[in-house]
Amino acid sequence: MDSQQKKGLLELMVLASLKYEDSYGYIINQNINDVMEISESTLYPILRRLEKQYMLETYQTIYNSRVRKYYRITKEGLKKLKLSEDDFREVKKIYDFILR
């Protein structure tokens, strides 16, 4: 897969992984790794970029005497995810036609 395609998909995968519940980097990484291999060194710049674009917001909690940073999808992030879902439905129709 083309690296630019993969980059865009990874951003959407991060947003999708946070669609229903807030989470922290390790768990987001594990969820995405179930589908596509991604390293933490790839994930964290994506998280920072999405935060700068107001797609995500963060907060911190204490867990086992350590600070854990959680990520939450914003309304902007949900809007981007929704638009992408509509695009994917159209692309899926094309792939289904090709693969039949």
C-alpha positions in Angstrom: 0.0 0.0 0.0 1.2 3.5 -0.8 2.7 5.3 2.2 0.5 8.4 1.7 -2.6 6.2 1.5 -1.5 4.4 4.6 -1.0 7.7 6.4 -4.5 8.9 5.7 -6.0 5.6 6.7 -4.0 5.5 9.9 -5.5 8.9 10.9 -9.0 7.6 10.2 -8.2 4.4 12.1 -7.2 6.5 15.1 -10.4 8.5 15.0 -12.4 5.3 14.6 -10.7 3.7 17.5 -11.9 6.7 19.7 -15.4 6.9 18.3 -17.1 5.1 21.2 -14.6 5.6 24.1 -11.6 7.6 25.2 -8.3 5.7 25.3 -4.6 6.1 25.7 -1.8 5.5 23.2 -0.9 1.9 24.1 -4.5 0.7 23.7 -5.0 2.7 20.5 -1.9 1.1 19.1 -3.0 -2.4 20.0 -6.5 -1.8 18.4 -4.9 -0.6 15.2 -2.4 -3.4 15.2 -5.3 -5.9 15.0 -5.8 -4.6 11.5 -2.6 -2.9 10.3 0.9 -3.0 11.8 1.8 0.4 13.3 4.7 1.3 15.6 4.4 3.7 18.5 6.8 6.0 16.8 4.3 6.3 14.0 1.2 6.6 16.2 2.3 9.5 18.4 2.9 12.0 15.7 -0.5 11.1 14.2 -2.1 11.7 17.6 -0.3 15.1 17.9 -1.3 16.1 14.4 -4.9 15.2 15.0 -4.8 17.2 18.3 -3.4 20.2 16.5 -6.2 19.9 13.9 -8.8 19.9 16.8 -9.9 16.4 15.8 -8.8 15.1 19.3 -8.5 16.5 22.7 -6.5 15.1 25.7 -6.7 14.8 29.4 -4.6 13.1 32.0 -5.4 10.7 34.8 -3.3 8.9 37.4 -3.0 5.2 37.0 -0.7 3.1 39.3 1.0 6.3 40.5 1.8 7.3 36.9 0.2 10.0 34.7 -1.7 8.5 31.7 -2.7 10.7 28.8 -6.1 9.9 27.3 -7.4 11.0 23.9 -11.0 11.9 23.1 -12.5 12.5 19.7 -14.0 16.0 19.2 -17.0 17.1 17.1 -14.5 18.0 14.3 -13.0 14.5 14.5 -16.5 12.9 14.3 -17.4 15.1 11.3 -14.2 14.0 9.5 -14.8 10.4 10.3 -18.4 10.6 9.1 -17.4 12.2 5.8 -14.7 9.5 5.3 -17.3 6.7 6.0 -19.4 8.1 3.2 -16.4 8.1 0.9 -15.4 4.6 1.9 -18.9 3.3 1.0 -18.5 4.7 -2.5 -15.1 3.2 -2.9 -16.3 -0.1 -1.6 -18.9 -0.2 -4.3 -16.1 0.2 -6.9 -13.9 -2.5 -5.3 -16.9 -4.8 -5.1 -17.5 -4.3 -8.8 -13.8 -4.9 -9.7 -13.6 -8.0 -7.5 -16.8 -9.7 -8.6 
